[in-house]
Amino acid sequence: MLSRDQMAPKMPEDQLILSEVAVYTGGRDLDGRPIISFPSRHHASLESKVKASGLDHILRYFAELASPRDRAHGLAFVADLRFSSVEFVSLLKSALNSLQAEMQAAGGKSVFYAIQPQNKKTMKDTMTILGLRVSKKKKNKMLASPIFQTLLLADETDLHNYVDQSQLLTDLGGYLQYSHLAWVKFRKTVEPFFMSFHECSTKYSSALDRLTNLEEVQLGASQTELEETLQKTKRCYEEAVIECNLPSTCEKCTDLLQKLKHSEDDPIFNEVAQKAVFRDTYNHVKDCMASLNEMKSRMDHVWKTAESKINLLLSAMEYSAQLKQLIKWFTKDSKKLLREREIGDTPGRAEALKNHFEAAELPLAEEKIANAEQLVEKIQAMVVTSPQQGALDVKNQARRLLKILKEFRKRLDEKEDFVIAVCDYYTLCDEIERWCNKVLRFLPPNLDKIHDFLSSSHLSRRSAILVEWRESLRKFMRRRPPPDDEEIINLEQSVKLIGDEVIKRRSLELIDRYDLLMSVLSAKRPALRSDVQQALRWRYDFLEENDFQDSDLLSHSGSYVENRPASGREDQSEIVDPLVQRLMAPRPLTLDITSKRRTSQHQPRR
């Protein structure tokens, strides 16, 4: 893999690379070392044209193509020296020593597999040069020892013990298919990308450092200053990305990967598609793409971190302003809404006040509550993701808002209960009053005599008058059922919620009338005579106020009938009872007759 710190290999000039004195075939020995071969047919060219400096350049290029892992493991050099000269061996040893010295820091030791020369003298000199034989000649004592490992082999068969035939060229008894010209064309096609990658990697470090230094810049204390810092940081990020050519290098890498994946579309790629150089290059390009993505991710991370930090402070400022507005509304602006508890002086006015509360005041309050809850949720989420000082300050404000909101909800519920209770009060009073009026119309004028019959112990219970009274009473109660105890309880609860003494007194008067009339209509036990007399006085006042005509106790058929108005109409809303007039009056009135609760006749409702 070509790392960021590794120089991009630069191919030697054509005169050297096309000489084919050394080839990087892609084969490996049995220990996994990459093989560099020295074809015997080009040994003469090495001595006459390429020379030592040219060979050094070629070998260094091949070594740079190897991955850091391969260089750490060492390289394998293969040469057939059977017909080579001593000068060639000396030149080759010098080049390999120079390359090994450069690779020494990587820790790997290379191996030189050499098929020994056939000439005996050349064989001795070769062993001396390669450090396999100690020479007694003075001139040879000054020779530098090789710093690589040398294996001198008898022939090709001996070589196959260290390198599989599939990894060797045909001139060494192998069957590895290799075209050096195709290899050179392929490398020339892909190397511009590696040069771009190296340039991008070199500039990346300085660009990242400059971008990282922005974290130490003062962000600002106002919204304007923060927005300016955000724009400055964004420009710096964009300039850093362009400076190191990161976008264009990523694009080149993507294009090259596509060409490698679809090698059949390009003749140069297709010719080496099945070779080791193609596979190695493909893996190198993928590693480069991974490095580019990592570089981009780090730069994006630095930018996003700075951006989120500034945006957090901007959001904290915005949330703080919204919190102040909401706190002001809940603590000051809403006082009128909560404090105003007008009791309508008529049922219509009470209903209008209730409708206004439900249509205007309550929706506004609920909207403010929803806004406050959403704002608190945003602040809590912000604190979880970025627990910085600015977010923590806003969180404390949000806690205060929640306390205020709790108290506001309580008072809003009380206001809602109040307006509903006022309407319920008028509705229930009207229902009870109407039933009481129907009873007063039903009661016969000689109710006191009937009561005397019921109280007498001498008259037979089979008396016709009593039978007809009970029958009329049963029919009336079936046609005009009284309000049940639950409605009376609801009225008492509504009055308690309203908390007005005048309304409380009026409701007690109405309930007392209801209780007294219920005792008078009781068929189980006789009512008190004082209750009967009170009911008859109410009846008289009611008939006189509403212009009713009195009728006989008995109808023509001998049955008790309900009293009706002179016009023959049923009970209408315009018939007004004096008590009802006082109940609906805007100011409290005092009844001319004082009534007491029927504690002796009825059990408590609760």
C-alpha positions, 0 to 999 in steps of 0.5 A: 500500500502507498502510505501518505508518508511514502514517496510515489514511485517515479518510473525511470526513463524509457531507456532504462525501464525498457532495457529489461535488465531487471523485471518486477514480474509479480512472482514470489518465492516460497517465503512470500518475498516479491521477486525481481529477476535479471534475465540472462539475455540482457546481462550484456546490456547491463554492463554496456548501456545501463551501468551501475547507476541505471541499475540502482535507479531501476531497483529502487523503483521496483522496491518502492512499488512493493508494499511496506509489509513486503519491504519489511519482509525483504525482496527476492532477487533471481539471476542465472549466472551460468554464462555471466562475467565476473564484472556483471556479478560485481556490478550486481552485488554492488547494486544489491548492497546499495538497495539493501542498505536503503531497506535496512531500516525496514528490518527485512533482509533480501535473498539473492538466488543465483545459479552458479557459473559454469566456468570454474574460475568465474565460479571461484571469483563469483563466490569470492565476490558474494562472500561465499569464499575467502580469497587469499589474494590481497586485492580481494581482501578489500572487497565489501561483504554483501549485506544480503543473503546469497544462495548459490544454486547448482541449476534450475532444479535446485532453484525450484526448491526455493521458488515455485515454477509458477512464479518463475519466467520461462528462461528459469524453467518456470511458466509465468507469462510476463510481458514487460512492455505491457507492464510498462504501459500499464504502470505509465497509465496508473502512475499519474494517479499515485503522483496526485495521491502523494501530492494530496497527502503532502499538502493534507497535513498542513491544511488540516493543521491550519483548519484545526487551529481555528478551534482556538479562535474566539468565537464571539459573544453576539449573534453577529460575531458568531455568524461571522466566525461560522462563515470564516470557518466555512471558507477556511474549510473549503480552501483547505479542501481545495488546496490539497486537491482532495476532491479532484484526487478522490475523483481520479481514484474513483475513475481508476477503480472503475477502469480496474473493475472493468478492465475489459474495456481498456486494452492496456488494462485487459492485457495485464488483467490476470497478472500480479501487477494488476492485482497489486495495483488494484489493491493499492488503489483501494487502499488509496481510496480508503486513505482519501476517505479518511482524510476527507472524514477528518477534515469534515469532522474538524469542520463539523465540530466547529460548525456544531459548536457555533450553531449550538451557541447560536441555538442557545441564544435563540432558545434563551430569547424564546424562553424569556418571551414565554416566561414573560407571557406566563408570568405577566401577560396571562394574568388577566386571562387567569384572574378574570372570573366574571359570573354572568348575570344571565344564562346567556351571558354565562354561556357567552363567557364560556364560549369566549374562553373555549374559543379564544383564551383556552386555545391561546393558552394551549398554544403557548403551553405546546410551544413551551414544551417543544422548546424545552424538548429541543433544549434537552436534546441539545444538552444531551448532544452537546453539554457545553456551558451555553447549553447548560445555561439555557437548561437552567432557564428551561427548568424555571419555565417548567416550574412556571408552566406547572403552576400555570396549568393548575390555574388554567384548569381552575379557570376552565372548571369555573366557567363550566361550573357557572354554566352548569349552575344556571342549567341545573337551577333552571331544570330544578326550578321548572320541575318545582313549577310543575309540582306547584301547578299539580298540587290541589288547593285542598292539599291540606285536607288530603294531608289530614286524611293521610295523617288520620288513623280513623279513616280507612286507607281505602278511602276513594280520595286517598286512592285517587290522590295516590294514583294521580301522584303516581301518574305525575311522578311518571310523567314529570320525574324529579331531578335525581340526587346526582344533579342536586350534588352537581349543583352543590359542587358547581356552587362550591367551585364558583365560590360566590356567597350570593349564588350559594345562598340562592342555590340553597333556597332552591334546593330547600324548595326542592326538598320540601316539595319532595317531602310533600309528594312522598307517598310513603309517609305524611309530610309535616303540616308546616311543609304542606302549608308552605307548599300551598303558599308557594302555590298561591304565589306562583298561580297569582304571578303567572295568571293561572286559574284554580280548578277543582281537586277532582276532574269530571272523571273523579281523578286528580289532574294537574293544574293548567293555565287559563289558556290551556297551554303547557308550561312555557318558559315565560312562566316565572316563579318569584323564587326564580326571579330572585335566582336570576337577579343580578343582585341578591334578594331576600325571600319573604318566607324563610325555609329550612332544609328538610333534615327530618324527612330525607336522608343526606345525598352524599 
